[in-house]
């Protein structure tokens, strides 16, 4: 029974840690522009320069 209470406490701490990490990511702007990185791959200029 003691192990059960330990696991419950660890689970609660884990959920709190994940919640704080998600809150920090949202507040710091990690999810502001999710399309920029996806479209930057398509806009990359990988053409070979024949002048070199």
Secondary structure, DSSP 4 states (H G I P E B T S, - for coil): -HHHHHHHHHHHHHHHHHHHHHHHHHHTTTTS-SHHHHHHHHT------TT-
